[in-house]
């Protein structure tokens, strides 16, 4: 989604939810695949927190997607 400057904002939570639902996974499955707590994943999906690069990398590996997809790429 473009911001006031016309740049696209990263929405890793939206990508997480889309990928998780497409696979029929519960947050517990993503947690098991990434090592990230369910509570953290829930907060990411609901845009309550941002993740560090390390955690974004773990998320992309667990979802088996390129990390750039988490940034709308």
PyMOL commands that set and color helices and strands:
alter all, ss='L'
color gray80, all
select helices_A, chain A and resi 12-23+27-34+38-45+53-63+67-71
alter helices_A, ss='H'
color red, helices_A
deselect
rebuild
show_as cartoon
